[in-house]
Amino acid sequence: MMTLLMVFFVLLFSMSTVDMKRFKHFRGELQSAFGILEAGQKTEVAVVAPEPSIARSTPAEIGAPPPPEVVAEVLALRRLSERLGLPSAWSPRRIQITLEDALLFGSAQTRFNPAALPILQEVATALNRIEGDILVEGHTDNRPLASSRFPSNWELSTARAAQVVKHLISTGQIAPERMAAVGYADSKPIAANDTPSGRAANRRVEIVLLMGP
């Protein structure tokens, strides 16, 4: 009987032993609920508002694909650039066509070569069929330039870009509000300037059509 009683009390004692890990977890949960920190300190308790639902973007907001007729005109412009041998770069909202300065102008000049005029006319006709802003960028190599008319490559690159813009407006009938001209001098080379071919590649005018944001 005494042995059975001793076993009974041992069982009661073992069942009443506190699981410290579970107790600490419970204590932590209780402190969080009442905003109580360790050592009895208190902190503010706030109710966090639920996250607002994220509205789905409409096709217009994310950039819906252009209609088929615009796609057809874009493809026509691409075929034109390939036929004329003009390097080009394409993305869903941006088309860039590059014209070498030797095609357009004489050395350090802004007067068009006669052979450039039919090419510019074809490009203008194609651009007129596609909506979007048009940026004309002038670029040069890094050789210093100093003359009474063009003190540096900045003036030359800007003047050439402006000349192309004026021609696209007057002869190509492109709306002036679509046009902008900028000169970058030699700040954006696409080839090394330490060879004649590299410098020739850097002397260029780029016509950039922006068809969306």
ChimeraX attribute file (.defattr): number of C-alpha atoms within 10 A of each C-alpha:
attribute: neighborCount
match mode: 1-to-1
recipient: residues
	/A:1	6
	/A:2	7
	/A:3	7
	/A:4	9
	/A:5	10
	/A:6	11
	/A:7	12
	/A:8	11
	/A:9	11
	/A:10	12
	/A:11	11
	/A:12	11
	/A:13	10
	/A:14	9
	/A:15	10
	/A:16	9
	/A:17	8
	/A:18	9
	/A:19	9
	/A:20	9
	/A:21	9
	/A:22	10
	/A:23	11
	/A:24	11
	/A:25	11
	/A:26	12
	/A:27	12
	/A:28	14
	/A:29	13
	/A:30	12
	/A:31	15
	/A:32	14
	/A:33	10
	/A:34	12
	/A:35	15
	/A:36	17
	/A:37	12
	/A:38	8
	/A:39	6
	/A:40	9
	/A:41	8
	/A:42	13
	/A:43	11
	/A:44	7
	/A:45	11
	/A:46	7
	/A:47	5
	/A:48	6
	/A:49	6
	/A:50	6
	/A:51	6
	/A:52	6
	/A:53	6
	/A:54	6
	/A:55	6
	/A:56	8
	/A:57	9
	/A:58	9
	/A:59	9
	/A:60	8
	/A:61	9
	/A:62	10
	/A:63	13
	/A:64	10
	/A:65	12
	/A:66	13
	/A:67	8
	/A:68	9
	/A:69	11
	/A:70	14
	/A:71	14
	/A:72	13
	/A:73	16
	/A:74	18
	/A:75	12
	/A:76	14
	/A:77	22
	/A:78	21
	/A:79	12
	/A:80	16
	/A:81	20
	/A:82	12
	/A:83	9
	/A:84	12
	/A:85	11
	/A:86	15
	/A:87	14
	/A:88	16
	/A:89	11
	/A:90	13
	/A:91	9
	/A:92	12
	/A:93	14
	/A:94	16
	/A:95	19
	/A:96	20
	/A:97	19
	/A:98	19
	/A:99	22
	/A:100	17
	/A:101	26
	/A:102	15
	/A:103	16
	/A:104	23
	/A:105	18
	/A:106	12
	/A:107	9
	/A:108	17
	/A:109	15
	/A:110	19
	/A:111	13
	/A:112	18
	/A:113	14
	/A:114	11
	/A:115	11
	/A:116	15
	/A:117	15
	/A:118	10
	/A:119	17
	/A:120	18
	/A:121	16
	/A:122	15
	/A:123	19
	/A:124	19
	/A:125	16
	/A:126	17
	/A:127	21
	/A:128	15
	/A:129	15
	/A:130	18
	/A:131	13
	/A:132	18
	/A:133	18
	/A:134	24
	/A:135	19
	/A:136	24
	/A:137	24
	/A:138	32
	/A:139	29
	/A:140	27
	/A:141	26
	/A:142	17
	/A:143	11
	/A:144	10
	/A:145	14
	/A:146	13
	/A:147	8
	/A:148	6
	/A:149	10
	/A:150	16
	/A:151	12
	/A:152	15
	/A:153	24
	/A:154	19
	/A:155	17
	/A:156	24
	/A:157	28
	/A:158	23
	/A:159	19
	/A:160	28
	/A:161	25
	/A:162	21
	/A:163	18
	/A:164	23
	/A:165	23
	/A:166	18
	/A:167	17
	/A:168	22
	/A:169	17
	/A:170	12
	/A:171	13
	/A:172	19
	/A:173	14
	/A:174	20
	/A:175	13
	/A:176	14
	/A:177	9
	/A:178	14
	/A:179	19
	/A:180	16
	/A:181	20
	/A:182	18
	/A:183	22
	/A:184	18
	/A:185	22
	/A:186	21
	/A:187	14
	/A:188	12
	/A:189	19
	/A:190	15
	/A:191	14
	/A:192	15
	/A:193	17
	/A:194	10
	/A:195	10
	/A:196	10
	/A:197	11
	/A:198	15
	/A:199	20
	/A:200	17
	/A:201	22
	/A:202	24
	/A:203	21
	/A:204	26
	/A:205	24
	/A:206	21
	/A:207	23
	/A:208	22
	/A:209	22
	/A:210	19
	/A:211	16
	/A:212	13
	/A:213	9
